[in-house]
Amino acid sequence: MKGQFWSYLVKRLGLGIFTLFVILLASYALMRLAPGDPSKSTFLSAEGGGKNAAGTMSSSKSDLGGRNAIIVEKLHLDKPIIVGFALWMKDAFRGDLGASVAVDKGRPVTELILERLPITIRLNLFAILITYILSIPIGIQTAVRHDTPFDKGTTLFLFFLYSLPAISVALLLQAMFCVGGLAPIFPLKGLTPDIPQGMSTWRIMWVTSLHYVLPVFCLSYASFAGIARFTRAGMLDVIRQEYIRTARAKGVPEKDVIYVHAFRNALIIMITLFAGILPGLVSGSILIEYIFNIPGMGALSMLALSSRDIPLMMALFAFSGFLTLAGILLSDILYVIADPRIGFESRV
């Protein structure tokens, strides 16, 4: 088993490196082939160009052209796509992913990512924990009570939740329950409250938690509905198997039949869904972070795309691609842990 594991791991790492290379090459090529002039949009986003008393741009055309030329040379936009990508890869292998040229000009992109990463991890970690804590028991109970009023009512409710668009739900919740709305219970934006001096620790925790309620709900309700449905489908398939009937015939308690024998074999579907958790945990949600003014990875991605900040976008693509491939590899390993019958030799 150990030899099969290492053989599998080496082959998957080789395939993962090649896949990540293709993802980064395709991303770089698409950015270079996109309509517009990246150097001009980057310059305007970063510099803005001041105005004099007459309201005209203070930067002369020659200055503008000179600075654009510097940006073109810095981003290797004057070279063919393959050459520009090779130069970026060369710097990346040295640990230099470049500096932002628009979002926060001059700062290394790794600093920008590490600055916003804890915010997104904290927010999405709460959403994932709540999603799994609620969805798995509900999925199991709907499978056990198949074709009962509880199953039909829960299924209808889950389909309703899954069909709701996140942007509409977020805006509706803001209009109803945020400051300035019908029932102003929660703050409108941000995750960090204004804390006056002398406030108790428990009060600080309560005020801070109010900032998380609506964003966490908007991030989790659709996933909650989807995972509950997948859990139900997996459990229904398992509890109809012969060995479950045999366990019941032998007098095994129903609780052990469901949560020990059936649940472990239904984990395969949930492990498959786990492959998307790791990249989602750190990539954030562009819409939710924008609506609630949360300075996380989602908002950073939107700023990078809108300002054509190529070094920052490439760093984000590399980061997200690596985590996606790591999540898939981890889920494949968990398959074997959950069901040893699969074996690594069948996956090499």
C-alpha positions in Angstrom: 0.0 0.0 0.0 2.8 2.4 0.9 4.6 1.8 -2.4 1.3 2.3 -4.3 0.7 5.6 -2.5 4.1 7.1 -3.3 3.8 6.0 -7.0 0.4 7.5 -7.1 1.5 10.7 -5.4 4.5 11.2 -7.8 2.4 10.7 -10.9 -0.3 13.1 -9.6 2.2 15.8 -8.6 3.7 15.6 -12.1 0.3 15.8 -13.7 -0.6 18.7 -11.3 2.5 20.7 -12.2 1.8 20.3 -15.9 -1.9 21.2 -15.4 -1.0 24.3 -13.4 1.5 25.3 -16.2 -1.3 25.1 -18.8 -3.7 27.1 -16.6 -1.1 29.9 -16.2 -0.2 29.9 -19.8 -3.8 30.1 -20.9 -4.6 32.8 -18.3 -1.6 34.9 -19.4 -2.5 34.5 -23.1 -6.1 35.5 -22.6 -5.0 38.6 -20.6 -2.6 39.6 -23.4 -5.2 38.9 -26.2 -8.1 40.7 -24.4 -9.3 43.9 -26.1 -7.8 47.2 -25.0 -4.3 48.5 -24.1 -3.3 47.0 -20.7 -0.5 49.6 -20.3 -2.9 52.6 -20.7 -5.6 51.1 -18.4 -3.0 50.2 -15.8 -1.5 53.7 -15.9 -4.8 55.4 -15.6 -5.9 53.3 -12.7 -2.6 53.7 -10.9 -1.7 57.3 -11.6 -5.0 59.0 -12.5 -3.2 62.0 -13.8 -3.7 65.2 -11.8 -5.6 68.3 -13.1 -4.4 71.9 -13.0 -6.4 75.0 -12.2 -7.8 75.1 -15.7 -9.2 71.6 -15.3 -6.8 70.0 -17.9 -4.5 67.1 -17.3 -1.3 68.2 -15.8 0.7 65.3 -17.3 1.9 66.0 -20.8 1.4 63.6 -23.6 5.2 63.0 -23.7 5.2 62.2 -20.0 2.2 59.9 -20.4 3.8 58.1 -23.3 7.1 57.7 -21.4 5.4 56.3 -18.4 3.4 53.9 -20.5 6.5 52.7 -22.2 8.0 52.0 -18.8 5.0 49.9 -17.9 5.0 48.1 -21.2 8.7 47.2 -20.7 8.1 46.2 -17.0 5.2 43.9 -17.9 7.0 42.5 -21.0 4.0 43.7 -23.2 6.4 44.6 -25.9 7.4 40.9 -26.3 5.5 37.9 -27.8 3.1 36.1 -25.5 5.3 33.1 -25.1 8.4 35.2 -24.3 6.5 37.3 -21.8 5.1 34.2 -20.1 8.6 32.6 -20.0 10.0 35.8 -18.3 7.1 35.8 -15.8 7.8 32.1 -15.0 11.5 32.8 -14.6 10.7 35.4 -12.0 8.1 33.2 -10.3 10.6 30.4 -9.9 12.8 32.8 -8.0 9.9 33.6 -5.7 9.3 37.0 -7.3 5.6 37.3 -8.4 6.1 41.0 -9.2 4.6 44.2 -7.8 1.2 45.6 -8.3 1.0 48.3 -11.0 -2.5 49.5 -10.4 -4.4 48.3 -7.3 -1.6 49.4 -4.9 1.3 50.5 -7.1 4.7 49.3 -6.1 3.6 46.8 -3.4 4.6 43.2 -3.9 1.5 41.2 -4.9 2.3 38.6 -2.2 1.9 41.3 0.4 -1.5 42.3 -1.0 -2.7 38.6 -1.0 -1.4 37.8 2.5 -3.0 41.1 3.8 -6.5 40.1 2.6 -6.2 36.3 2.9 -7.0 36.0 6.6 -10.2 38.0 6.2 -11.5 35.7 3.4 -10.4 32.5 5.3 -12.2 33.6 8.5 -15.4 34.5 6.7 -15.5 31.4 4.5 -14.5 29.1 7.3 -17.6 30.1 9.3 -19.7 29.6 6.2 -18.3 26.1 5.5 -18.6 25.0 9.1 -22.2 26.1 9.4 -23.0 24.5 6.0 -21.7 21.1 6.9 -22.9 21.1 10.5 -26.5 21.7 9.2 -26.6 20.1 5.8 -25.2 16.6 6.6 -27.7 15.8 9.4 -30.6 17.1 7.3 -29.5 15.1 4.3 -29.3 12.0 6.4 -32.7 12.5 8.0 -34.4 13.1 4.7 -32.9 9.9 3.3 -34.0 7.9 6.3 -37.5 9.4 6.2 -37.8 8.9 2.4 -41.2 9.8 0.9 -42.5 11.2 4.2 -44.0 14.7 4.5 -40.7 15.7 6.2 -38.7 14.6 3.2 -41.0 16.3 0.7 -41.2 19.5 2.6 -37.5 19.7 3.2 -36.7 18.9 -0.4 -39.0 21.7 -1.6 -37.4 24.1 0.8 -33.9 23.1 -0.3 -34.7 23.5 -4.0 -36.1 27.0 -3.2 -32.9 28.0 -1.4 -30.7 26.6 -4.1 -32.6 28.7 -6.8 -32.1 32.0 -5.1 -29.4 34.2 -6.7 -26.9 35.4 -4.1 -26.8 39.0 -5.3 -30.5 39.4 -5.0 -30.6 37.8 -1.5 -27.7 40.0 -0.3 -29.4 43.2 -1.5 -32.8 42.2 -0.1 -31.3 41.4 3.3 -29.5 44.7 3.3 -32.7 46.5 2.5 -34.6 44.7 5.2 -32.3 44.1 8.1 -29.3 46.5 7.9 -28.9 50.0 9.1 -31.4 52.2 7.2 -33.7 49.3 6.4 -37.0 48.1 7.7 -35.6 46.3 10.7 -32.0 47.7 11.3 -30.5 44.8 13.3 -27.2 44.3 11.5 -24.5 46.7 10.2 -24.6 47.6 6.5 -21.0 47.0 5.5 -17.7 45.7 6.7 -16.5 43.2 9.2 -14.7 45.4 11.7 -17.0 47.5 14.0 -16.1 50.8 15.6 -15.2 49.9 19.2 -15.3 52.7 21.7 -13.0 52.7 24.7 -14.3 50.9 27.8 -16.5 48.3 25.9 -16.4 44.9 27.5 -15.0 41.9 25.8 -18.3 40.1 25.5 -19.9 43.2 24.0 -17.1 43.5 21.5 -17.6 39.8 20.5 -21.3 40.4 20.1 -21.0 43.6 18.0 -18.3 41.9 15.8 -20.5 38.8 15.3 -23.3 40.9 14.0 -21.0 41.9 11.0 -20.6 38.3 10.1 -24.2 37.1 10.1 -25.5 38.3 6.7 -22.3 37.7 4.7 -21.9 34.2 6.2 -25.6 33.4 5.4 -25.3 34.6 1.8 -22.1 32.5 1.3 -23.6 29.4 2.9 -27.3 29.0 2.0 -26.8 27.7 -1.6 -24.0 25.3 -0.5 -26.1 24.2 2.4 -29.0 23.3 0.0 -26.7 21.5 -2.5 -24.7 19.5 0.0 -27.9 18.4 1.8 -29.3 17.1 -1.4 -26.1 15.3 -2.4 -26.0 13.7 1.1 -29.6 12.6 0.8 -28.9 11.0 -2.6 -25.7 9.2 -1.4 -27.5 7.9 1.7 -30.5 6.7 -0.3 -28.2 4.7 -2.5 -26.4 3.1 0.4 -29.3 2.2 2.7 -30.9 0.2 -0.1 -27.8 -2.1 -0.3 -28.0 -5.7 0.9 -25.5 -5.4 3.7 -27.7 -2.7 5.3 -30.6 -5.1 5.3 -28.4 -7.8 6.7 -27.2 -5.5 9.6 -30.8 -4.7 10.4 -31.7 -8.4 10.3 -28.9 -9.1 12.8 -30.4 -6.7 15.3 -27.9 -3.9 14.9 -29.3 -0.7 16.4 -30.8 1.6 13.8 -28.5 4.5 14.9 -25.4 2.3 14.3 -26.8 1.1 11.0 -27.2 4.7 9.7 -24.3 6.6 11.3 -21.7 3.8 11.3 -22.3 1.5 8.4 -24.3 3.6 5.9 -22.8 7.0 6.5 -19.2 6.0 6.0 -20.0 4.5 2.6 -22.0 7.6 1.6 -18.9 9.8 2.3 -17.7 9.4 -1.3 -20.1 12.0 -2.6 -19.3 14.4 0.2 -15.5 13.9 -0.4 -16.0 14.8 -4.1 -17.6 18.1 -3.0 -14.7 18.7 -0.7 -12.4 19.2 -3.7 -14.0 22.6 -4.2 -13.8 23.7 -0.6 -10.1 24.5 -0.4 -10.0 27.0 -3.3 -13.3 28.4 -2.3 -12.1 28.9 1.2 -9.4 31.4 0.1 -10.7 32.8 -3.2 -13.7 34.5 -1.6 -16.9 35.7 -3.3 -16.6 38.7 -5.5 -20.3 39.6 -5.3 -20.7 39.2 -1.6 -17.5 40.9 -0.6 -18.4 43.8 -2.9 -21.9 44.2 -1.7 -20.9 44.1 2.0 -17.7 46.1 1.4 -15.4 43.3 2.8 -11.7 43.8 1.9 -11.0 40.2 1.1 -9.7 38.1 -1.8 -12.9 38.4 -3.8 -12.7 42.2 -3.7 -9.0 42.1 -4.5 -9.7 39.9 -7.6 -12.3 42.3 -8.8 -9.9 45.3 -8.4 -7.2 43.4 -10.3 -9.4 42.5 -13.2 -11.0 45.9 -13.5 -7.6 47.7 -13.5 -5.8 45.1 -15.7 -3.2 44.6 -13.0 -1.4 41.7 -14.8 1.1 40.8 -12.0 -1.6 40.7 -9.4 -3.9 38.7 -11.7 -1.2 36.2 -12.5 -0.5 35.7 -8.8 -4.2 35.2 -8.1 -4.5 32.7 -10.9 -1.4 30.8 -9.7 -2.8 30.7 -6.1 -6.3 29.6 -7.1 -5.0 27.0 -9.6 -2.6 25.5 -7.0 -5.3 25.2 -4.3 -7.8 23.7 -6.8 -5.4 21.0 -7.8 -4.4 20.4 -4.1 -8.1 20.1 -3.2 -8.6 17.4 -5.9 -5.5 15.5 -4.8 -6.6 15.6 -1.2 -10.1 14.4 -2.1 -8.6 11.5 -4.1 -6.5 10.4 -1.0 -9.6 10.7 1.2 -11.5 8.3 -1.1 -9.1 5.5 -0.2 -9.3 6.4 3.5 -13.1 6.4 3.4 -13.3 3.2 1.3 -10.1 1.0 1.3 -11.7 -1.1 -1.5 -10.8 1.7 -4.0 -7.0 1.4 -3.5 -4.3 3.5 -5.0 -3.5 1.0 -7.7 -6.9 1.7 -9.3 -6.2 5.5 -9.3 -2.6 5.5 -10.5 
